[in-house]
Amino acid sequence: MIRQYELVEKVKKYNPNADVALLNRAYVFSMRAHGNQTRASGEPYLTHPLEVADLLTELHLDEETIATALLHDTIEDTLATYEEIEQICGKDVADMVEGVTKLSKIEFDDKNEHQAENYRKLFLAMSSDIRVLLVKLADRLHNMRTIEFKKKEESKRRIARETMDIYIPLAHRIGLYKFKTELEDICFKTLYPEEYSKIVERTEFVMSQENLIGKVIAHLQQELQKRDIHADVTGRSKTPYSIWRKMINKNLTFDQLTDIVAYRIIVDDLGKCYEVLGMIHSLYNALPGRFKDYISNPKPNGYQSLHTSVIGPFGNKEEIQIRTEHMHEIAESGVAAHWLYKQKHSADKKELTTGNQYAWLRNIIDGLQDADSADEVLENTKMELFRDEVFVFTPNGDLISLPRGASGLDFAFGIHSEVGYKCKAIKVNSKFVPLRTELKNGNVVEIVTNNGVKPTKGWLSMVITTKAKNAINRYIKEQESEVEINDGKSMLEKALKEKEVKLTDKLIRPIAEKYKWDEVNEVYKALSQARLSTKAVMEFLFPEDIKQITEEETIEQLEAELSNRKAQTGTSKIGIDGIIDGLVVNIAKCCNPIPGERITGIITTGKGIAIHSRMCKNLSQYENDPERWLDVSWSNQRDDERVYRTKLRLLLINNKGVLSELTNTVFNADVNIVDFNVETQSVDYYGVNCEVELKDIEHFGYLMSKLRSLHSVAKIERIQG
Ligand code: MN
């Protein structure tokens, strides 16, 4: 077991200015906190944090990370608190210890294997500081090294599976090959003990034959010296796991396993890599399809090397890797080594002591997600980790990924639209929260449903996912069409009452057929939406009643109706904020703004205020009189019954009954007509000007959509300015 003073010495070796006092404080605190606890191996618990810290010194990490390693189990396994650690080792260390604790609490169930990628993302997303992830990986490596002390076979296997599914891919992702390779072998040994020992046996047998490796190394060194190339040549057996994977992928038997040794040639610079490659290919026959140039095309995690396989000097297949010292460091320790390299070669040491030296490291991890090359990785410095995603759990432990900003209600619709429709309440981490609550990484979300719940339009403002929005819109549309069907029915019932005929679907079906509509309900909807008039239906049902009325008569009727309605219009408050008391407020006739449109007040010469639309062309004439401009807005406390006037110009196709169809539509949209005149009339068209009263811009939009749906309306525009 490593001792504290040895650990400190190791840190001082690569970082002479390290804060030794911090390391000692962390050590003493951890020792006291863990007290008499022991490991499954029977050793004092403290050996574990010390070994984890030691693993991190191999990556040459800073003293804060080493201190975090010493303390990493204190919050979870002892009475120690965040505040105590903050007091003794500072906020950064306390935050990191807390970060490691949070990661430890994520439980991965191997029945969720298909969700492994989401879990890995969750790990990355929750590693607020990349050093937290490095500590967690070292923690897992030491736990795997000592897994044989676990008593239950079942839990050994579970931990090994979890390591395979989550930790190894993470180590791979950040290029931490040293950890990755060792973890793979321990997992392999734990999960497939028989295969493991067979491979180890076979490897040892091949290796012991005639000192083959030594002979190949000596031969290669000789050839390199002839060419005056300075290089370091090593050879070693591949790991049992990588041999096993190859056997499975290539369907090989043990006897067919030949290239289980890999040689590595480390040279001084990049140019030499290709020189050595040329030498090898000229001396030996290369195996086709086995050459890979990861120098020109680095792996996304920054790995660079040349790989080739040849029939070697003694007739065996040999795999050879060629790389520089720097590439080797990255290959072994990934991004951490890259940082170390930078530190060694950085002219500006200040950059490394500002506490931000990990910012770039983190950026590399961010970039790994979707960059294709190492260059791209290094350039992607502004990305945030999974800024678009948030990961939450169902009460059963299933992990669900949602877009960032998603609410509890989004979650409900994410499970199933039926769950969304019935969503009555939401619990996050066992506490009730509003439906609109934004979810955070790691939240456990529970939906309480009730059959009596009815989604409303207001729900649209509580969700951000398309899935939820579409589902809510669909529901509202269905509800609306139900309302429309009932509307249409009652319109017809009223008309039929005079005839003493009862409304039945059978009676109406011929009309649906006439328009080629599949359902009778379409007739009711068309009536409600004023695409079809009651009159037209009645004329169809009772053709004998059709009276020949002229358009003049229609207009007369209309005028009578108008004067009727005019009398009913009230004189409630105009509903505008920001006006000056004592001045008379008028809505400008030129532009006729209606609530919902942006407006401006202009003080008129006659001691009044004219309310114009901000878009009104007439405003330009007041540009030189800024003192006459008033900042006004529509009041929220407007009288609901208050209506506002606006003018329309329409071009109508001269069909029979077109004017009554038009006016019916307007009235059905709950809009009053206050003025109406036929401006032009030809054989084909009517030009009609009309002034209407309505509530606000939405009401206006509604009217426009109804009018536009009429076949006889050729053109329609609002008259403004
Ligand atoms: Mn631990």
Residues whose N, C-alpha, C, O or C-beta is under 5 A from the ligand:
A	BS01	MN	D73 D139
